[in-house]
Amino acid sequence: MDGGLKARSTRGAMPVDHAALHDLIARVSVLADDHPELAHVRLNPVMAHQEGIEVLGASIRVAPAPTRADAERRVRLAARR
């Protein structure tokens, strides 16, 4: 995943729910970590407003999972959950 994030706002616009944006980014990060076969995730557009966010479009590309260098650490972390 390439991790590109582009934000655009209009001067004088109402404030947005930044916590909801941070939550979305965290959830996509966990999804990508839990499913290494996700080669690309694109959420476009994401509309942010005072009451939260809306994902209006999404695309996901799946590919064979790469060999992970941190497999042993991930097993230990999963055992603690």
N, C-alpha and C positions, 0 to 999 in steps of 0.2 A: 504494500500500500504506500502511496506516495506522500500522504500526509498534508496535501495542500489545503489551506484554509484561506478563503477570501471573504472579507467582510466589507459591505458597502452600506453607508447610511446617508441620510439626507439631513442637512443642517436644519435644526428646529424640529426634528422628528421627536415623537414621544420616546421615552426611555424603554429599553427592552429588558427582558428577564435574563440577565447574564447567568444566573444560577442554572436556568434551564439549558442554556447553550453549553455550559460546562458539563452538565449531566449527560447531554447527548454525546459529547466528545468522549466522556468516560465510558459510556455504555458501548459505543462503537469500538473503543479500545479493548474492552473486555471481550466483546464478540470476536474481534480479530485474534486476540490471544487464545481464546478457547477453541477457535476453529482456524487452524493454520492453513487450511485449504482455501480460505478466502484470499484470492490474489488481488482483488480490487473492490473497494466499496466507494460509491459516489452518491452523495446526498445533495441533490441540486434541483430546485432551490430549497433552501431552508428559510422560512419566514419567521423572524423573531418579533415579538410584541410584548406588551406589558404582562399579559396573562400567560405567557409561555412561548412555545415554538410550534411550528408545523413543518413537517417534512413533506413537501409537495411532489418530489420525485426522487427515486432511488434506483440504482443499478448495482448489481453485484456480479463479479466474475469469479468463478470457482476454477481452481487448477489443482493438480496433485500437490499435496502438502510437502514443503521442503523438509529436509532432514534438519532437526533443531539441535543446536549446540547446547541448549539449556534443558534438555529432556529430563535429566536426573533431578535438577532443582524443581522443575514443574511437578514431578511425581511427589517429591517431599511436600511441596506446598499444597497439592491436592489432598494429601493424606491428613493435613491439619484442618481442612475445612469441615 
